[in-house]
Amino acid sequence: MSNTNAHKVGLVIGGAFAVVHTVWVLMVLTGVAKPLLNFAMGLHFMNFQYDVLPFSWGSALTLIVVTGIIGYLVGCVLGFLWNKVHGASRA
């Protein structure tokens, strides 16, 4: 197996995290988030008392940026570990 570029893995996973959270932000903005959560919890026979807070552009941007950064770091670590594990198996 060949080595992988940890930076590229980080970009892919960070991008995926950011896209998923952008979808969540859009769901909160359009008012779809609460009914969807109620539906999903009902399918699991659960009922939690929670609130979806009012939409805030600052919170939305912070959520997307922070999860993108965390995803990037996770991807870099996974790429690094991949290279270490597969490099060790060749030695």
C-alpha positions as CSV (number, residue, x, y, z in Angstrom):
1,M,0.0,0.0,0.0
2,S,1.2,3.5,-0.7
3,N,1.5,6.4,1.6
4,T,-1.3,8.9,1.7
5,N,-1.1,12.7,1.9
6,A,-2.3,13.5,5.4
7,H,-2.9,17.2,4.4
8,K,-5.3,16.0,1.6
9,V,-7.1,13.6,3.9
10,G,-7.5,16.4,6.4
11,L,-9.0,18.7,3.7
12,V,-11.4,16.0,2.6
13,I,-12.6,15.1,6.1
14,G,-12.6,18.8,7.2
15,G,-14.6,19.7,4.1
16,A,-17.1,16.9,4.8
17,F,-17.6,18.0,8.4
18,A,-18.1,21.6,7.2
19,V,-20.6,20.6,4.5
20,V,-22.7,18.5,7.0
21,H,-22.8,21.4,9.4
22,T,-23.7,23.9,6.7
23,V,-26.7,21.7,6.0
24,W,-27.6,21.8,9.7
25,V,-27.2,25.6,9.7
26,L,-29.6,25.8,6.7
27,M,-32.1,23.6,8.4
28,V,-32.0,25.9,11.5
29,L,-32.3,28.9,9.2
30,T,-35.4,27.5,7.4
31,G,-37.1,26.1,10.5
32,V,-36.8,22.5,9.5
33,A,-34.4,21.4,12.2
34,K,-36.8,21.1,15.1
35,P,-39.5,19.0,13.3
36,L,-36.8,16.8,11.8
37,L,-35.2,16.2,15.2
38,N,-38.7,15.4,16.7
39,F,-39.3,13.0,13.8
40,A,-35.9,11.2,14.2
41,M,-36.3,11.0,18.0
42,G,-39.8,9.6,17.6
43,L,-38.5,6.8,15.3
44,H,-36.2,5.8,18.2
45,F,-39.0,5.9,20.8
46,M,-37.4,8.9,22.5
47,N,-38.7,12.2,23.6
48,F,-36.3,14.8,24.9
49,Q,-37.0,18.3,26.1
50,Y,-34.7,20.5,24.0
51,D,-34.8,23.8,22.1
52,V,-33.3,24.7,18.8
53,L,-32.1,28.2,19.5
54,P,-32.9,31.1,17.2
55,F,-30.7,31.5,14.2
56,S,-27.5,33.5,14.5
57,W,-25.1,34.2,11.7
58,G,-22.2,34.4,14.2
59,S,-23.0,31.0,15.7
60,A,-23.5,29.5,12.2
61,L,-20.2,30.7,10.9
62,T,-18.4,29.6,14.1
63,L,-20.0,26.2,13.9
64,I,-18.9,25.7,10.3
65,V,-15.4,26.9,10.8
66,V,-14.7,25.1,14.1
67,T,-16.1,21.7,12.8
68,G,-14.1,22.2,9.5
69,I,-10.9,22.7,11.5
70,I,-11.6,19.7,13.8
71,G,-12.3,17.6,10.7
72,Y,-9.1,18.7,9.2
73,L,-7.1,17.8,12.3
74,V,-8.9,14.4,12.5
75,G,-8.1,13.8,8.8
76,C,-4.4,14.7,9.3
77,V,-4.1,12.4,12.3
78,L,-5.8,9.5,10.4
79,G,-3.5,10.1,7.4
80,F,-0.5,10.2,9.6
81,L,-1.5,7.0,11.4
82,W,-2.3,5.3,8.0
83,N,1.2,6.1,6.9
84,K,2.7,4.8,10.1
85,V,0.8,1.5,10.1
86,H,1.4,0.8,6.5
87,G,5.1,1.9,6.7
88,A,5.7,-0.4,9.6
89,S,4.2,-3.4,7.8
90,R,6.8,-2.9,5.0
91,A,9.8,-2.8,7.3
